[in-house]
Amino acid sequence: MGYNVRKHGNDTETTMKIRVIVTKERDRYWGEVLGLPACFVSGRTPAEVRSQARKAVALYFRAAATALKSPRRASDERRFVDVAV
């Protein structure tokens, strides 16, 4: 995994690079997204696997963020912090 940071005037854009292992099996390819447990994709070409991996990673992080959004009770000692990636 790696990060790129770009500045646009006063705005900063951060992107994350995630490595995908692409394997050919018969007439299809499948990819394993490293660092994200159980995140697999498939496609007819390596380019399709790359495209599917982008979508899968976005869904993975969206699902993780949704799971973390829970109502806060007065007795909770935990705090949620948003981090842009």
Residue pairs with C-beta under 8 A, 6 or more apart in sequence:
1 16
1 17
1 18
1 19
1 34
1 35
2 16
2 17
3 14
3 15
3 16
3 17
3 85
4 14
4 15
4 17
5 12
5 13
5 14
6 12
6 13
6 14
6 15
7 13
14 84
14 85
15 85
16 85
18 33
18 34
18 35
18 36
18 53
18 57
19 33
19 34
19 35
20 31
20 32
20 33
20 34
20 41
20 49
20 50
20 53
21 31
21 32
21 34
22 29
22 30
22 31
22 46
22 49
22 50
23 29
23 30
23 31
23 32
27 44
28 42
28 43
28 44
29 42
29 43
29 44
29 45
29 46
29 48
29 49
30 40
30 41
30 42
30 43
30 49
31 40
31 41
31 42
31 43
31 49
31 50
31 52
31 53
32 39
32 40
33 39
33 40
33 41
33 53
33 56
33 57
33 60
36 57
36 60
39 56
39 57
39 60
40 56
41 49
41 52
41 53
41 55
41 56
42 49
42 52
43 49
43 51
43 52
61 85
68 80
69 80
